[in-house]
Amino acid sequence: MSKIRKAAKGEACTLNIAGVCNYNPDTVVLCHFPSEGHGMGLKSHDLSAGFGCSSCHDAIDGRVDVGLLPEDKEYYMRRSQFRTLLRLIDKGIMSCKQ
């Protein structure tokens, strides 16, 4: 398991889907989002991911239909990805040279 995946444990959900999020850090995992490197049986890279609670993860992956339009899913995934990258930098797991 990568340091990025391990970092999700106990974190707050960065997907925060309105009306869906359970706000329970005990259920948060690293949720992989579609990218150019994914396909049948292949997960996206850990950088194309975000911290998500079980409820938000189910909604994004389509296991539970909460009525999200494709553009809504895209918005929540990219917002989560950015928020997660900032958390990883704050935790010292990643760095960004400016």
Salt bridges, closest charged atoms under 4 A:
GLU11 OE1 - ARG87 NH1 3.15
GLU11 OE2 - LYS91 NZ 2.90
ASP46 OD1 - ARG5 NE 3.09
ASP46 OD1 - HIS32 NE2 2.60
ASP58 OD1 - ARG63 NE 2.79
ASP61 OD2 - HIS57 NE2 3.04
ASP61 OD2 - ARG63 NH1 2.96
GLU74 OE2 - ARG78 NE 2.89
